[in-house]
Amino acid sequence: MSAKNQHQTPGKDSLLTGSAWITASGIVSRALSALYVIPWNIWMGSAVIVASANALYGKVYHIYDFFLLVSTAGLPSAISKQISHYNALGEYAAGNQLFKQALKVTAVIGLIFGAVMYFGAGWVAALFTNSDPHSIPAIKALAIAVLILPTLSIMRGYFQGYGQMGPSAISMMLEQLARVTYMLAITYIIMQIQRGNYVDAVTKSTFASFIGAAISVLYLLTCFGRQRHHLQNLAENGRHEINFTARDFTKEIFLQAIPFIIIDSAVTIFNLFDQSTFNPMMQSFMNISKQQLDYYYSVFGFQANKLMMVAVSLATGIVSSSIPLVASLYTSKDTPKITKQIINIIRLFTFFMLPATLGMAAVSRPLWGAFYGYDRLGINMLRFSCLVALLIGFFMVLAAILQALYRNNLAIKYLLIGFGFKIIVQWPLVYLFHEYGPLSATILALILICYLMLHRIYCLYPFNLKKLILQDLSKVFLASLVMATVVLGADIIFYTLTAKIGRVLSAGYMLIEVLIGALVYGYITLKLRLLDQSLNIDAQRWRERLHIK
């Protein structure tokens, strides 16, 4: 049997399994990234220091995200897309050549962007943090991680191109575990043992990104070692009709990666725009202190953002799995299967993201209380951010579909239209809604982008949108709405019965409410056959065991 025949184009089960791997790792990674905040904030000290530390960390990390996205963001998706494309043709050797050339390219990219970030830290701080001197050493510390992260992203993309989401997923979890462990250890030493200052603690905490990336690279190298013979056999027994030079592969890498970089940088660009313009816009019509502005920005730009991104990680799993699947089908020119796969992706997204975001909105009070302590503004901001999370997730999925269909220019065009719209409406919305203004502008921009993308996908591969909404999506929305209503009712009862609620009790209430939500949503999905329809899972045995008709 030839290598080409051995390679099977993943179907819906592969989409579900791959999404499950990446989603699980995304949730664990985001949860670790959010949970560390609890001890981190406690060890920082007073509320004023905590707010300053969070604001500083949020600002430098948005800068780091931007450099990381520009240097790496498009690479895993682009490489997985092209590896999947070559595998569908049976050209495994060509895929390996592309991968080897990509490793060389990313080594240079990491060196360039790391140097710019390190030696240009002052200029970067002037551009994005209003020349905050405290941000410069933290930016330099993060620059070291940028050296190896492009190479790490290529390694993950290679496995994803083969439909193997496990190595990428585990490497992401190990990266976050190592990062958080180092962050907490160094913060405890500086703030609790040495009685140091928060700027030093934040700076040392940012170096944790390099520690996590190094651990992740070592793990993936062991995965390569275990599969080396299998991958060599595929390359030797496959077709060898494509003969590209190193220059051809380099060109292909950049042509495929640049659109992904632009699209994947969208959220970070929106955040940086908010970070750069929020203070000047607020000060243009209000007499407000820097401390108050730091508090507002910390709430919407860092604290609420960190929690909502846990929900967004659900969409990340779907995106990572869908790109190689749709690209493989596009290569084979199988229009009916492409249309079916698009429907499956939208169903899968809705099934997980609607209950996740509505559920998070319902548990916002104990969730915020457990992480940051009670704060009415923070709770309301988190509920508002849940809508942002839903739209970011939908944008990511639709953009991934367009890119897998080699409609990169359209995806970029719609993003630029949306960002231009955000720039126009940002100041009026900040004037009207103050600290809610930046997220309001983001919501309107994302709605516009999602509409344009969905309309184009529908025009390219028409499907029965009315049937999809009425028979599938409306049921998921109803189940999610009922679940959120029940959870919100329980939340009101809990907080009515208890006068004073601290972090520990908030965490307890949150866990109880999450369990209630999971049970309610699980029951309704079984009752309405949503598992069968959305995930193609035969859940009849579960219904019989639970006596659900």
N, C-alpha and C positions, 0 to 999 in steps of 0.2 A: 504493500500500500504506500502510495506516495505521501510526501509530507503535506501536500496540498489537500489530499483527501482526509488526512488525519486531523487537519484543522477544521473544526466545525464552527460555523458562524453562530455566535451566541444568540439564543432566542429570548423569549420573555422570562424564562427561569433565570437566565444569566443576568438580565437586567435587575431582577428582584434580588438575586443572591449578591451580585456586585454592589448594588445599592445598599444592601444590608451591611456588608463589610465596611464600606466607606462611611455610611451613616453612623454605624456603631462607633467607629473610631472617631468620627467627627463629634459625636455627642460626648464621648469620654474625654476627648481632647478639650472641647469647649467647657465641659463641666469642671475639669481640672483647672483650666484657665480662669474659671469664675470662682471656684471654691477656695483657691489660694488667697483670694481677697479677704476672706474672713480673718484668718490669723495675721495676715499681712497688715491689715488696717489696725488690728488690736495692738500689734507690736510697734506701730508707728507712733502711737501716743494720742494726743488730744485731737479733737474734731477739726481744729484749724490746721494742724499738721497733716492730718489724714486727707483733708480736702486739697491741700497744696501738693502732697505727694501724688495723689490720684490725678490731679490736673497735669503735673509734670510728666508722670508716666504715660498718661493718655496722649499728650502732645508728641513726645518723642517716639512713641510706638506707632502713631499714625504716620510719622515721617519714615520710620523703619518699614512699615507696611508698604508705603509707596515705593521705596527703593527696592524692596523685596519683590513687589509685584512687577515693577518695570524690568527687573533683572531675571525673574524666574517664572512669573505667574503663567505666562502662556506656554511655557515649555512642557510641563507634564501633559496637558491636554493636546498640544500640537504633536508631541512625540507619540503619545498613545494613539492619536488619530492616524498618523502616517504608518506606524508599526502595524496597526490593524488593517490598514489599506494594503500594505505589502503582503501581510499574512493571507489576506483574502485572495491575493493573486498567486500565493504559493512562493513568493519571493522573500523567503526568510533571510537569506544572505544579504539582500539589499537593506532589509530592516536593521540587521546587525551593523552594516556599514554606516547607516544613518546614525545609529546610536553611538558608535565610536567617534564619529565626527562631532556629534553633539556634545560629548564629554569634553573634547578639546575646546570647542567654542565656549561652553559654559565656564571652563576654567579661566578663560580670558575675561569673560563677562564679569565673573565674581571678583577678579582682581581689579578691573576698571571701576566698578560701582563701589566696591569696598574702599578703594583709594579716594574716590570722589567724596564719599560720605565721611571718611576719617579726616582727610586733609582739608576738606571744604566744610567742616562742621560749623564754623562760624557763619559762613555764608548761608548754609542751610537753616541755621537757627534764625538768622535775620529774615529769611523768606517765610518761614512757617511758624515761628514762635514769638514774633515781635522782638527778636534779639534777646530772648531770655538767657542770661549767662549760665543759669543752672542746667540748661538743656544740652550745652556743648559737650561736657564729658560723657553724658549718657548716649548722645549720638555717636561719639567715637567708639564707645563700648559695643554698640550695636553693629558698627561697621565691620567688626571682626567676623560676625556670623554671616554677613553677606558674602564673604569670601567663598564659603563652601555650600551655601544653600542652593545656588544654581545647579551645581552638580547633583545634589540630593534630589532636586526636582526632576532631573532627567532620568535618574535611576527609578524613581516611582513611575514616571510615564512609560518606561520600557515594560515594566510588569503589567501595567494597565492595558497596554496595547495587546498583550497576550490574553487579556480577559482575567488576569490574576489580580484581584483587588486585595487579597489577604496580605501580601508583603507590604504594600503601600499603607494599608490600614494599620497594621501592627507597628510599622515604623513611625507613623504619626502619633500613635499612643505612647510609644517609648520616648519620642521626642518631647512630648508635653510632660510626661512623668519626670524625666530627667530635668527639664527646665524648671518645673514648679518646685521640685525637691531642692535644687540649688538656690532658687530665689528665696524660699522660706528659710533655709539654713543661713544664708548670708545676711538676710534681713534681721534674723534673730540675733546673730552675733554682733552686728553693728549697732542695732537699736537697744537690745536688752542687756547684752554683756558689756560692750564697749561704751554704751550710752552716747553713740555718735549722732550725726544729723541725718535728716531725711534725704537730702540731696545725694549724700554718699551712698545711702541704702538703695535709692532708686537707680543710681548709676551702676552699682554692683549687681543689682537685680537684672538689669538689661543684658549683662554679659551671659546670663543663663541661656539666652537664645543660641549661643555658640555651643554650649555644653549639650543641649538637646539635639542640635543638628549633628554633632559629631557622633553621638550615640546612635542616631538613626542611620547614618552612613555605614557604620560598622555592622549594624544588623542586616542592612540590604546587601552588603558584601558577602555575608554568610549565606544569604538566599541565592545569590549568584553562584556561589561555590557549590551549593547543593544541586543546582539545576544545570550546571555547565555542560555536562555530557548530553543531556536531553536537548538543550538548545543547539549544540553543535550538530547533533544528528538531524534536526529539522533543517538547518542551513545546508548541510551536505546533500540531503535527499530532496530538497526543494528545487524549484525552477531557478535558472540562472540566465535569464534573458535580459535583465536590466543591468547595464554597465554605466554607472555614474562615477564621476570623478569626485574628489574631496570638495572641490569648488562647487560642484552641482549640489552635493548634499548640504553644504553650508548655506547656499542660497535657498534651498528648500526649507531648511530649519528656520531661517529668518522670515521667509514668506509666510510660513504657517504659524510661527510663534507670535509675530507682531500683532496680528488681529486679536489673538487670545490675550496677549499682554494688555492691550487697550481695554478689552471688555472686562477682564478680571480686575483691572485697576479701577473700575468705575466706582465701586463703593468707597475705596480709599480716597479717590479724587474728590468725591462728594464730601467725605469727612474732612479732608484737608482744606477744601473751600470753606466749610463751616468754621473750621479752626482759625483760618486766616482772616475771616470777615466778621465773625460774631462780635468780638470786642469793639472794633471800629464802628460797626453798624449800631450797636446798642449805645455807644458813647455819642453817636451823632444826634440822638434825640433825648438822651437821659444823662443825668449827672449821677454816675454810679461808680462805686469803688472797684479796684482790681480784685479785691478779695471776693466781692459779691459776684463778679463776672467769672472768676475761677470756680466758684461754687456752681453757678448755672452750667458752665461748660462741663464741669466734672460730672454733673447729673446726666445730661443728655449725650455728651460726647464720649464719656468713658464708662460710667457705671451702668446706665441703661443699655448702652451699646454692647457692653461685654455680655450681659445676660441675654439680650435678644439674639446675639450671634450663636447661642446654643441652639436656638430653633432654626436658624439659617443653615446650620450644619446638616440638617436633614436634606435640604436641597442640594448641598454639595455632593452628597453620596449619589443622588440621582444623576447629577451632571457628569460626575466622573465615570459612571457606568454607561450613560446614554451616548456619549460622544463616540467611542470606538464601535458601539453597536450600530448606530445610524450610519457612520462613515463606511462600515463594512457593507451594509445593505446598499448604500449609494454607489459603492464601487461595482456591485453586481447589478445595478440598475433595476432593482426589484421594487417598483413603485407601490404595489399593493402592500408589501411588507413594511415599506417605509411609512406609509400612511397609518398602518396598524400600530407600528412602534411609536409614532408620535402620539396617538391616542393613549397608548399604554403609559407613556411617560407622563402625560397630563393627569391621567387617573392616579398614578402612583404619587405624584407630587401633591395632588389635592387630598388624597387619603391620609397622608402624614402631616402636611404642613397646616391644613386648616385646623385640626384639633390641637396641634402643637401651639399655634399662635393664639387661638381663642382660649385654650387652656392656660397659657402663660398669662394672658390678660386677666383671667379669672383668679389666679393665685398670686397676682402681683403684690398684694399687701404682705402676706407672710414671706414671699420670696425676697422682696426688697428688705423686709425686716430682718430676715435671717442673715443676709449678706452685709447689709449696711446700717441696720438699725432703722427705726421708724422715721419716715420722712414723707409727708404728704405729697410734696412736689415730685420726689423720686418715684413714688408709687404711680402717680398719674402719668409721669413721663414714660415709665415702663409700659403701661397700658397703651399709650400712644405709639410707643416704639414697636409694639407687636404688629401693628399694621404695616410699619416700615419693613419688618422682618418678612412678612408674607409677600410683599411686593418685591423685595430684593431676591427672595427665593424664586419667584415666578420669572423675574427678569433673567436670573442665572440659567434657568432651565430653557427658556425660549431662546436665549442667546446661544446656548450650547447646541440646540437643534439647528439653528441657522448656520453655525460654524461647521457642524458635522455634515451639512448639506453643501458645504463650500460656498456659502453666501456670506463670507466674512465682511465684505464691503457694506452690505445692508445692515448687519449687526452694528458696525461702527457708526454708520450714518445715523441710525435711530438713536444710538447712545449720545452722539454729539447734539442731535436735535433736543433730546431730553435735558442734557446738561446746560445747553444754551437757554432753555426755558427756565431752569432752576436759577441761573444767574440773573435773569430778568425779574423773577418774582421774589427773590430772596429778601431784598431790603423791604419791600412793602409788607411781606409776611412777618418779618422780624419786628417791624414797626407796629403791626396789628396785634401779634401774638407773643412778642418778646422772646422768652427762652424756648417757646414752642415753634417759633418761626422757621429755624433751619430745617427741622424735621418735616414741617408742613410743606416747605418747598420741595424737599426730597420726595415726599409722597406724591405730589402732583406731577413731578418730573417722571417718576417711575410708572405712574398710571399711563402717561403719554407714551413712554417707551414700550411698555408691555402691549399696549393696544396696537402700535405700529408693527411690532414683531409678530404678534399673533395673527394679525390681518395678512401679513406677507406669507407666513407659513401656510395659512388657510388657502391663499391664492395659489401657492406652489403645489400643495398636496391637499386638495379639497376633501373634507370629511364632514359628516353630519354633526355639526356643532350643536344644533338645537337638541338632537337626541342625546348627545354627550352630556349637555347641561341638565336636561330634564330627567334622564334615566340614571345618571351616575353622580354628577357633581352636586346636584341639588340634594340628594340623599345624604351625601357626605357632609354638606353644609348643615343640614337639619340635625344630623347626629352630633356634629360638633357644637352646634348652638345649644341643643338640649343639655349636653355634657357641661358646657361652660355655665349655663344657667343654674344647674344643680350645684356645681362647685361654688359658684358665687353665693348661692343661698346658704351653703354650709359655712362659707367664709364669714358671712354677715352674722350668723348665729354664734360662731366661735368668738368673734370680736365683741359681740354684744354681751356675752356671758363673762368675759374676762376684762377686768379694769386695766391692769398694767401688763403689757406683753413685751418681754425681752427677746433677745436673739434666739435663745434655746427654745422657748415656747413657740416662737414664730416658725422655727425649723420644724418643730413637731406638727404644727397646724399645716404647714406646707406639705409635708409627707402624707398626712391624712387626706388632704384635699386632692393631691395628685393620685392617690390610690382610688379615691371616690371617682375621680374623672376617668381613670383607666377602666374601672369596672363598668361605669355607665356607657362609655364609648364602645367598649368591647361588647357589651350586651346588645347595643343598638346595631352595631355592624354585623353581628351574627343574626339578629332578628331580620334585618333588611337585606341580608345576603350581600353585604358590601365586600366582604373578604372574597367571595366567589367572583364578583363582578370586577372589582378594581385590581385585585392581585392574582386572579385566576387560581385561587386556592379552594379546594373542596373542603369546606368547613362543616359538612353535614354531620360528621362524627362528633364534632364538638357540640353542635346543637343538640344531638341526641343525649350526650352525657349531661348537658346542663338543662335538659328538658325544655329547650326553646323550640317552639313550633315555627 
